[in-house]
């Protein structure tokens, strides 16, 4: 009776729990990619002169209404703080808007959406290269996220930072387990 050799590591099927976790991370990446595409579409949509002036006026009215609503509605706690900081950021950004900034924001958002889509697709398919790629890309952005939280603290930024740290930790742990199982 001879032992059957194990298939190469890149052909070993992921356990169901790992596959579910990778798919959950992939959905998180796809969601962020969709948000980036929406941001890019908004930025490019504001570039047309008529669209830009009309949309800018509409966004300014919306932001001002939200700011007034938070002042008078008595919204308390972190939800009120989140809404207030988002409105302030939106008003600040609208005050500094230029066509060049809109183009840069649109192209950066599309580039980031592309990277997130590649990560998500590879993770959905449980590809080891995608796990490594996601670890490198996500870990490389964590220092920037820490800086953002330190300079402009919001619950959303903290939540995204924590989620990204958990994703990196989980993927590193999964990759280490794969390596141990193949040696």
LINSULDA-V208138 format. One record per residue. N is the residue number from 0. RES is the residue in one letter. SS is DSSP state (2 for helix, 1 for strand, 0 for the rest). OMEGA is omega in radians with two decimals (NA if undefined). D_LAST is the distance of its C-alpha to the last C-alpha in Angstrom with 1 decimal. Layout:
# LINSULDA-V208138
N|RES|SS|OMEGA|D_LAST, N|RES|SS|OMEGA|D_LAST
This chain:
# LINSULDA-V208138
0|X|0|-3.14|22.2, 1|X|0|3.14|19.1, 2|X|0|3.09|15.8, 3|X|0|-3.14|15.4, 4|X|0|3.09|12.4, 5|X|0|3.07|10.6, 6|X|0|3.10|12.1, 7|X|0|-3.04|10.8, 8|X|2|-3.09|9.5, 9|X|2|3.11|13.1, 10|X|2|-3.12|14.5, 11|X|0|-3.12|12.9, 12|X|0|3.11|16.0, 13|X|0|3.05|16.3, 14|X|0|-3.10|17.7, 15|X|2|-3.12|21.5, 16|X|2|3.10|21.7, 17|X|2|3.13|19.4, 18|X|2|3.11|21.4, 19|X|2|3.13|24.6, 20|X|2|3.11|23.6, 21|X|2|3.13|22.7, 22|X|2|3.08|26.0, 23|X|2|3.09|27.9, 24|X|2|3.11|26.7, 25|X|2|3.11|27.6, 26|X|2|3.06|31.1, 27|X|2|3.12|31.5, 28|X|2|3.12|30.8, 29|X|2|3.10|33.2, 30|X|2|3.09|35.8, 31|X|2|3.11|35.7, 32|X|2|3.10|36.0, 33|X|2|3.10|39.0, 34|X|2|3.11|40.5, 35|X|2|3.11|40.1, 36|X|2|3.10|41.8, 37|X|2|3.09|44.6, 38|X|2|3.13|45.1, 39|X|2|3.14|45.2, 40|X|2|3.10|47.7, 41|X|2|-3.14|49.8, 42|X|2|-3.13|49.8, 43|X|2|3.12|50.7, 44|X|2|3.13|53.2, 45|X|0|-3.07|55.0, 46|X|0|3.11|55.5, 47|X|0|-3.04|58.5, 48|X|2|-3.14|61.7, 49|X|2|-3.14|63.2, 50|X|2|-3.10|59.8, 51|X|2|-3.09|58.9, 52|X|2|3.13|62.2, 53|X|2|-3.14|62.4, 54|X|2|3.13|58.8, 55|X|2|3.11|59.1, 56|X|2|-3.14|62.2, 57|X|2|3.14|60.6, 58|X|2|3.11|57.5, 59|X|2|3.09|59.7, 60|X|2|3.13|61.8, 61|X|2|-3.13|58.8, 62|X|2|3.12|57.3, 63|X|2|3.11|60.8, 64|X|2|3.12|61.2, 65|X|2|3.13|57.9, 66|X|2|3.12|58.8, 67|X|2|-3.14|62.1, 68|X|2|3.14|60.6, 69|X|2|3.12|58.3, 70|X|2|-2.99|61.3, 71|X|2|-3.05|63.5, 72|X|0|-3.11|61.2, 73|X|0|3.10|60.2, 74|X|0|-3.08|56.5, 75|X|0|3.02|54.7, 76|X|2|-3.03|51.3, 77|X|2|3.12|48.2, 78|X|2|3.09|49.2, 79|X|2|3.10|52.5, 80|X|2|3.11|50.8, 81|X|2|-3.14|48.3, 82|X|2|-3.14|51.1, 83|X|2|-3.13|53.3, 84|X|2|3.09|50.6, 85|X|2|3.13|49.8, 86|X|2|3.12|53.5, 87|X|2|3.12|54.0, 88|X|2|3.12|51.1, 89|X|2|3.12|52.5, 90|X|2|3.11|56.0, 91|X|2|-3.13|54.8, 92|X|2|3.14|52.9, 93|X|2|3.12|55.8, 94|X|2|-3.10|58.1, 95|X|0|-3.02|56.1, 96|X|0|3.03|55.4, 97|X|0|3.10|56.0, 98|X|2|3.14|55.2, 99|X|2|3.12|52.9, 100|X|2|3.11|50.9, 101|X|2|3.12|50.8, 102|X|2|-3.13|49.4, 103|X|2|3.13|46.8, 104|X|2|3.13|45.7, 105|X|2|-3.13|45.6, 106|X|2|3.08|43.5, 107|X|2|3.14|41.0, 108|X|2|3.10|40.7, 109|X|2|3.10|40.1, 110|X|2|3.14|37.5, 111|X|2|3.09|35.6, 112|X|2|3.11|36.0, 113|X|2|3.13|34.4, 114|X|2|3.13|31.3, 115|X|2|3.13|31.1, 116|X|2|3.08|31.6, 117|X|2|3.10|28.8, 118|X|2|-3.09|26.5, 119|X|2|-3.14|27.8, 120|X|2|3.13|27.6, 121|X|2|3.11|24.0, 122|X|2|3.11|23.1, 123|X|2|-3.14|25.3, 124|X|0|3.11|23.4, 125|X|0|3.13|20.0, 126|X|0|-3.13|18.9, 127|X|2|3.13|16.0, 128|X|2|-3.13|18.4, 129|X|2|3.09|21.0, 130|X|2|3.09|19.0, 131|X|2|-3.14|18.5, 132|X|2|-3.14|22.1, 133|X|2|3.09|23.4, 134|X|2|-3.09|21.8, 135|X|2|-3.09|23.4, 136|X|2|-3.08|26.7, 137|X|2|3.13|27.1, 138|X|2|-3.12|26.1, 139|X|2|-3.14|28.5, 140|X|2|-3.10|31.3, 141|X|2|3.10|31.0, 142|X|2|3.09|33.1, 143|X|2|3.12|35.8, 144|X|2|3.09|35.7, 145|X|2|3.12|36.1, 146|X|2|3.13|39.0, 147|X|2|-3.14|40.6, 148|X|2|-3.12|40.4, 149|X|2|-3.09|41.9, 150|X|2|3.13|44.7, 151|X|0|-3.08|45.4, 152|X|0|2.97|44.2, 153|X|0|3.10|44.1, 154|X|2|3.13|42.3, 155|X|2|3.13|40.9, 156|X|2|3.11|39.4, 157|X|2|3.13|37.9, 158|X|2|3.12|36.5, 159|X|2|3.10|34.9, 160|X|2|-3.14|33.4, 161|X|2|3.11|32.0, 162|X|2|-3.14|30.6, 163|X|2|3.07|28.9, 164|X|2|3.12|27.4, 165|X|2|3.11|26.1, 166|X|2|-3.14|24.7, 167|X|2|-3.13|22.8, 168|X|2|-3.11|21.6, 169|X|2|-3.12|20.4, 170|X|2|3.10|18.7, 171|X|2|3.12|16.8, 172|X|2|3.12|15.8, 173|X|2|3.13|14.7, 174|X|2|3.09|12.7, 175|X|2|3.12|11.0, 176|X|2|3.09|10.2, 177|X|2|-3.14|8.9, 178|X|2|3.11|6.5, 179|X|2|-3.09|5.4, 180|X|2|3.14|5.7, 181|X|2|3.12|3.8, 182|X|0|NA|0.0
